[in-house]
Amino acid sequence: MRQRIRALPSAVLYLVIGGATSLVALFAMVGLCVAGALSLVGVGLPILPDAVRALRPLLGFERRRAAGRLGAPIVEAYRPLTGSLRQQVSTVFADPANRRDVVWLTVHAGTGLILGALAFALPLSAINQALIPLYWQLVPEGAVDNFGISVRSWSGALLAMVLAIPVGALALQVPVMARWQARVARWLLAPPADVALADRVAELTATRAAALDAHGAELRRIERDLHDGAQARMAAVIMQLGLAEQLHDRDPAAARDLMRKAQDTATDALAELREVLRSVYPPVLSDRGLASALSGLAARSPIPCTLEASTIGRWPAAVEAAAYFVVAEALTNATKHSRAHSIAVSVRGADNLLTVEIRDDGIGEAREADGGGLAGIRRRAEALDGRMTLASPAGGPTVLRVELPSGL
């Protein structure tokens, strides 16, 4: 009893908020029905992916509410709405999470408002019934209503007080109603275990394929850099040394000139080899750590760049390398396209998660394109089971956020 009474205020609040969201769910269902009807003639198909995206904040809010009520998180597992319009529409219909969402919207639109009204009315009605004997004589005759019967005497007032007991008992069921609503939300909005596992396997398969593609592209780049740069220069060194040997006896001066050229060419080849090695794993990361390496990037940025990364400590080499290249690529993209006057880089580490955020005050409208720098950043993050989010409205600012788990 005491536990129910203590849980009553939060349960009333939960169900009243649920009543408000049920109205939103009702309007959402009407909108989906209209979009579905228009889709039958092909007109509504282009708006279906956007309609589904527009619903997800409401569904995410309900997941968080239910998770808070039940004390356990509710996983959100959607298939990504990417690709062409045809692919997105196909995903909308094929994704079982979207079908579960529609079922929840239907159930919540039909029950949420009723439960919210009961949660609000039952406790107030119980309190009113118990207080009728105290005030029925102070109000105009017939103004006090006891379930449709006007209280005009002490016997009616005492009957009202007795009726407060069953009404109060019903009011104490409000926490049960709130828990029931939360459990229904978890049942419908959480993916089944096998679906969650299948989605996770598909996600890991996709990220593994992307990581292998990125790795292959990186190897081809290194091979191309070595072939076009250092290898060609070393071949020139060999040729110059061979000519110098042939001219050594006939023309010592020309031989010395060729040897000096060979030395200069070898020096250039060594510099190019160092650049290739830096592109694989910058030595400054192992020598001085991520914070110092990022300080060097910020100092070399053509756009004034501030860096907040003084307390991040050391992380696994793969994580530090990914963070370094994320910042390097983001600064390069901002320099080329953003027209920004300043860039702020923030790197924070907590709970085995390294978070990199790059913000610029440029023109915005940054878009992720296949083969572009942002796509490379996403592949690099997903290869470590991390994720990338991008916010870049027209007029700016552009905020790029990358989360890299340490894997420890």
N, C-alpha and C positions, 0 to 999 in steps of 0.2 A: 504493500500500500504506500509506504513512504517513498519507495523508489519510483512508483508511478507518479506520485505527486511532484517529486523533484524533476522527473523527466517531462512533465506536462508542458511547461512554458516552451521548451525547445521543440517539442513535438508539434505544438500549435503553430509556432513560427514556421516549421518545416512544411506543414500541410498548407498553411496560408500562402506561402511562397509557391508551393506546388499548384495551388489554385490559380495564381497569376500566370505561371508558366503553362498551365493547361489551356488558358485562353490563347496564348501565343501558339501552342501546339494546334489548337483548333484552326486558327487563321492559316498556319503552315499547311495543314491538311487540305484546306480549301485551295490554297495556292498550288499544291502538288496535284490535286485533282484537275485543276484548270490546265496546268502544264501537261499532265498526262493526256487529257482530252485533246489538247492542241497537237500533241505528239502523234496522235493517230493519223493526222493529216500532214505530218511532217513539219508543221510550223513551230511546234514547241520543243523540238529536239535540241536546237542550239542553246536554249535556256536551261535545259535539265541539269548539266554539270554545275552551272552557277547557282541554281536553286538548291542543289544538294550541298554545295559549299556554304551557302547562306544559312542552312539549317544546323550546321555542325557546331557553331558556338553555343546554341541552345542545348544541344545534346551533350556537349562537353560540360556545360554548367550543371546539367542534371547528373551527369556521371560524378562530378566532384561533390555535389550535394549528397547523393546516395552513398558515396564512399565515406564521406564524413559521418553520416548517420550510422553506417554499418561498421566503421572502423577498419576498412580494408579498401585498397585502391581498386578501381575498375579500369581495366586496360582498354585503350582505344586502338582498334586495329582496322584501319581502312586501307584498301588498295589505292595507290596513288592515282589521282585524276590528272594524268599527263598525256602528252601525245596529241594527235590530231583530234578533231571533234568527233569523228567516228569512233576512235579508240576510247575517248572519254565517255561517250554515251554507252558504249559497250560495257565499260567498267561500272557505270552507274547501275545497270541492270544485272550484271554478273556478280557484283560484290555482295556477299550475304550480309555484311554489316549494314548496308543501305536498306535491305529488306527488314532487318531487325529494327532499324530506326523507324521505319514506317509503321511497323506493328506497335512500337512504343508510343509513337505520336497518336495513333488511333486510341489505344487504351488510356493514355494520359488525358487526351482531350475529352474522353467520355467520363472519366472518374475523378480527375484532379480537382475540378471546380466543386464537385459535390463533397469530396473529402475536406477540402479547404473550408467550405461553408460549415460543415458539421464541426470541424475542429474549432472554429471561431465561435459558433453558437452554443455548443453544449456546455462548456465551462461557464459562460456568461449566464446561460439559462439556469444552471444549477445554483449559482450564486444568487440570482434573482429569486428563485423559489425559496431559498433559505432565508432571505431577507424580507419577504412579503409581510410576515407578522409584525415587522418593525415599522413599516411605513404605509401599510394599506389605508390607515385612517387619515394620513396626512395629505392624500391626493384626492382629487374629485372622485365622486362615486362612479364606479364603473370603469375607472381608468386603469385599474390593476387587473391584468388578465392572467388567468391560471389555466393555460391550455384551452383557450376558448371560452372559459367560464369566468365571469366577472366576480371578483372577491368583494362581498358585501357584508361579511360577518366574520366573527372570530373563528367559527367552525371552518369556513372557507379558507381563511388564512392558515389555520393549522393543517388543513389538508394540503395546501400548497407547500408547507414546510416538509410534510411527509413525502410529497412527491419529489422533493429535492434529493432524496436518497437514491432512487433509481436513476434520476437524471445525472447525479454526480457519479454514479457507478458507470454510466455510459461515457461520461466525460473522461473518466480514468482509462477508457479504452483508446483514447486518442494516441498515446505513445505506440500502442499496438498497430493502429492504423498507419502511423508514420513509418513504422518499421516495415509494415506490409508494402507500402508504396515504394520504399527504398529497395526492398528485395525484388519487387517486380522490375524496377529500373535496372538492377544488377542482372537479373535473369535475361532481360531483353537487350540491354545495351552492352553487356560484356560478351565477348566472343566465346564460343565453346572451346574447351581445352584443345581439341583436335584442330579446330580452325586456327586458333592462335598459334599452335605449333606449326601448322602448314604455312601460315603467313610468315612466321619467323624463318622457316626453312627457305621459302621463296625469296624473302628479303636478303638472307645470307647468300643464297645462290646468286642473286642479282649483284650484290655488292662484291662478291668474290669474282664474278665475271668482269665487273667494272674495274676491280683492282688488277686483274690479270691484263686487261686491255691497257690500263694506264701503265702497268709495268712493261708491257711489250712496247708501247709508244716511247717510254723513257729509254729502253734499251736501244731502240732504233735511233732516237735522238743522239744518244751517247755515241753510237757507232758512226752516225753521220758527222758529228762534230770531230771525232777522232780521224775519220777518213778524209774529211775536207780540210781539217786544220792541222793537227799535230802530225798525222801520218804523212801528209803531203810535204810538210816542212822537213820532217826527218828524211824523206826521200831526197829532197833538195840538198840536205846536208851531205848525204852519202855521195850524191852526184858531184857536189862542189869539192868534197875531199878527194874524190877520184881524179877530177880534173887538176886539182892542185898537185897531186902526186905525179901526174904526167908532165906538168910544167915545172916541177921542182928543179930539174937540171938545166932546162933550156931557158926558162924565164922565172927566176926566183921571186922577183917583185910581183909578177902576176899571181904566182902561187900563194904568196903571202896575202894578197888581196882576197883571193878565193877562200883562204882559211879564215880570214876575218869575217867574210860573209857567212861562211859555214857556222862560225861561232855565234854570230847575230841570229842566224836562222834557228840554231839549236836553242838559244835563249828564248826566242819567240815560241818555239814549240813547247818548251818547258812551261812558259806562262799559260799557254792554251791548255796544257794538261792539267795545270792547277785549277783553271776555270772549270774544266769538265768535272774535276773531283769536287770542287765546291758545289756544283749543281747537283751532285749525288748526295753529299752530306758535308755541309760547311764545317771545316775544321774548328771554327770559332765556337761551335756548339759543344764539342767535346773539351775544348781548352778552357772556355770561359763561361759556358752555360747559356741558356736560352735568353735570359734578360739582357746580357751583354750583346748577344748576336742581334737581338731585335733593336737595341739601341743603335747599332751600326746601320741597320736598315732605315730607321727613323732619321738618322743624321744625314743619310745620302738621299732622302726623298726630295724631289724638286719642290713639292708642296710642303709648307711648314707642318711638321708632324709632332704631336705630343704622345708620349708613351707612358703608360702606367703598368709596370711589370716588375716592380722591385722586390716583391715578396713571394714570387712563385716557386722558388726553390728548383730542385732538379727533378726531371721526369724521365721515363724511359726514352731511349734514343729515338725510337720511331715516332713517339708523340712529339718530342721536341723538334724533330725534322719536319713533321707535318705542320706544326704551328709556325715554324720559321717560313716554310714555303707558302703557307696560307697568307701570312702578312706580306711577304714579298710580292705575291701575285696580286693581292688586293691593292697594294700601293701602286703597282704598275698599271692596273686597270684604272684606278682613280686618276693617275697622272695623264693617261691617254684620253679618258672620256668624260670625267666628272666636271671639269672646269671649277674645281673646288678651290677655296682659299685656305682651308685648313683641314687637317685629318687628325683624328684622335684614335689611338690604338690602346685597347685595354686587354690585359691578359690576367686572368684570375684562376687560381687552382684551389679546389676544395672537394672533399669526398671523392677522391680518385677521378675527378673530372676537371680537365683543363678547358677553360672557356676563353675564346679569342673573339673580341668584338672590334670591328673597324668602322668608324663613323666619319663621313665627310659631309661638308656643307655645300655640295655641288648641285647640279641641276636635276639629279635623280633619274628615274626611268631606266635604271640598270636592269638588264634582262639576261637570263641564263640561256645561252645558245650552245648547241652541240659543237664540241671542239673548242669552245671559248674558255677563257680563264676561269669564269665562275663554275662552269661544268667541271673543270679540272679540280677546283677546290672541293666541290661536292664529292667527286670520286675519291679524292685523297682522304676526306673525312670519313666517308662510308667504308673505306677499306679498313679503317680502325674501329668500325662499329660506332662511329660518331654521326653527327648530323649537322647540316647547314641550313640556316634560315636567312632570307634576304627580304628587307623592307626598303623599297626605293620609290616612293610616290613622286609624281611630277613636281618639280620644284625643290625636291630634296626634303630632308636629308636622306642619304643612303646609309643604311645600317646593315652590315654583314656580321652574322654571329655564327661561330663554329664551335661545337662542343666535341671534345676529344676525350674519351675514357682512357684511363691509364692501363686498363687490363690487368690490374693487380688484384 
